[in-house]
Amino acid sequence: MAKRIIRVSEAQAANDFPKLLACVREGSEVVIEANAASVAVLRAAEPPVRLLSDSLRLARLHSSTATLDAEFSKDLEAAIESRREPLEPPAWD
């Protein structure tokens, strides 16, 4: 699906920023222009992603002894379960 591109002037962007932000949340890209030249682009932020190479570098940095063997997923699940706290949402009046 092609991303919808919305072009607006600086004045339009300043006057209707909440609406433009809503468009960005829905997947559009907003180009803000001055004198027919693009000066800024609003688009959704990229979700943070950690590459495997970064994870391995961090593991070496912290002298990790973890190995990705057949038992690794079981060890990982056990570690997650041992740290899991029950969800207790706040009581609203």
CYANA upper distance limits for C-alpha pairs under 8 A (distance plus 0.5 A):
  3 LYS  CA     27 GLY  CA      7.15
  3 LYS  CA     28 SER  CA      6.27
  3 LYS  CA     29 GLU  CA      7.43
  4 ARG  CA     27 GLY  CA      7.81
  4 ARG  CA     28 SER  CA      5.28
  4 ARG  CA     29 GLU  CA      6.71
  5 ILE  CA     28 SER  CA      6.33
  5 ILE  CA     29 GLU  CA      5.35
  5 ILE  CA     30 VAL  CA      6.31
  5 ILE  CA     31 VAL  CA      7.63
  6 ILE  CA     28 SER  CA      7.61
  6 ILE  CA     29 GLU  CA      6.67
  6 ILE  CA     30 VAL  CA      5.22
  6 ILE  CA     31 VAL  CA      6.58
  7 ARG  CA     30 VAL  CA      6.39
  7 ARG  CA     31 VAL  CA      5.27
  7 ARG  CA     32 ILE  CA      6.50
  7 ARG  CA     33 GLU  CA      7.52
  8 VAL  CA     12 GLN  CA      6.41
  8 VAL  CA     13 ALA  CA      6.79
  8 VAL  CA     30 VAL  CA      7.86
  8 VAL  CA     31 VAL  CA      6.82
  8 VAL  CA     32 ILE  CA      5.59
  8 VAL  CA     33 GLU  CA      6.54
  9 SER  CA     13 ALA  CA      6.70
  9 SER  CA     32 ILE  CA      5.99
  9 SER  CA     33 GLU  CA      5.36
  9 SER  CA     34 ALA  CA      6.44
 10 GLU  CA     14 ALA  CA      6.66
 10 GLU  CA     32 ILE  CA      6.37
 10 GLU  CA     33 GLU  CA      6.56
 10 GLU  CA     34 ALA  CA      6.70
 11 ALA  CA     15 ASN  CA      6.61
 12 GLN  CA     16 ASP  CA      6.51
 12 GLN  CA     17 PHE  CA      8.41
 13 ALA  CA     17 PHE  CA      5.72
 13 ALA  CA     20 LEU  CA      7.71
 13 ALA  CA     32 ILE  CA      7.36
 16 ASP  CA     20 LEU  CA      6.98
 17 PHE  CA     21 LEU  CA      6.59
 18 PRO  CA     22 ALA  CA      6.76
 19 LYS  CA     23 CYS  CA      6.88
 20 LEU  CA     24 VAL  CA      6.84
 20 LEU  CA     30 VAL  CA      7.56
 21 LEU  CA     25 ARG  CA      6.77
 21 LEU  CA     42 LEU  CA      8.49
 22 ALA  CA     26 GLU  CA      6.88
 23 CYS  CA     27 GLY  CA      7.03
 23 CYS  CA     28 SER  CA      5.95
 23 CYS  CA     29 GLU  CA      8.11
 24 VAL  CA     28 SER  CA      5.14
 24 VAL  CA     29 GLU  CA      6.24
 24 VAL  CA     30 VAL  CA      7.50
 24 VAL  CA     42 LEU  CA      7.50
 24 VAL  CA     43 ARG  CA      6.23
 24 VAL  CA     44 ALA  CA      6.47
 25 ARG  CA     44 ALA  CA      7.02
 27 GLY  CA     43 ARG  CA      8.27
 27 GLY  CA     44 ALA  CA      7.60
 28 SER  CA     43 ARG  CA      7.47
 29 GLU  CA     41 VAL  CA      7.54
 29 GLU  CA     42 LEU  CA      6.29
 29 GLU  CA     43 ARG  CA      5.38
 29 GLU  CA     44 ALA  CA      8.17
 30 VAL  CA     41 VAL  CA      6.11
 30 VAL  CA     42 LEU  CA      5.44
 30 VAL  CA     43 ARG  CA      7.08
 31 VAL  CA     38 SER  CA      6.93
 31 VAL  CA     39 VAL  CA      8.10
 31 VAL  CA     40 ALA  CA      6.43
 31 VAL  CA     41 VAL  CA      5.04
 31 VAL  CA     42 LEU  CA      6.94
 32 ILE  CA     38 SER  CA      6.38
 32 ILE  CA     39 VAL  CA      6.33
 32 ILE  CA     40 ALA  CA      5.64
 32 ILE  CA     41 VAL  CA      6.61
 32 ILE  CA     42 LEU  CA      8.44
 33 GLU  CA     37 ALA  CA      5.73
 33 GLU  CA     38 SER  CA      4.84
 33 GLU  CA     39 VAL  CA      5.88
 33 GLU  CA     40 ALA  CA      7.56
 34 ALA  CA     38 SER  CA      7.00
 34 ALA  CA     39 VAL  CA      7.08
 50 ARG  CA     54 ASP  CA      6.78
 50 ARG  CA     55 SER  CA      7.33
 51 LEU  CA     55 SER  CA      6.91
 52 LEU  CA     56 LEU  CA      6.63
 53 SER  CA     57 ARG  CA      6.63
 54 ASP  CA     58 LEU  CA      6.66
 55 SER  CA     59 ALA  CA      6.63
 56 LEU  CA     60 ARG  CA      6.77
 57 ARG  CA     61 LEU  CA      6.62
 58 LEU  CA     62 HIS  CA      6.69
 59 ALA  CA     63 SER  CA      6.65
 59 ALA  CA     64 SER  CA      5.51
 60 ARG  CA     64 SER  CA      6.39
 66 ALA  CA     72 PHE  CA      8.39
 67 THR  CA     72 PHE  CA      7.31
 68 LEU  CA     72 PHE  CA      5.90
 71 GLU  CA     75 ASP  CA      6.77
 72 PHE  CA     76 LEU  CA      6.57
 73 SER  CA     77 GLU  CA      6.60
 74 LYS  CA     78 ALA  CA      6.66
 75 ASP  CA     79 ALA  CA      6.68
 76 LEU  CA     80 ILE  CA      6.74
 77 GLU  CA     81 GLU  CA      6.63
 78 ALA  CA     82 SER  CA      6.59
 79 ALA  CA     83 ARG  CA      7.07
 80 ILE  CA     84 ARG  CA      6.67
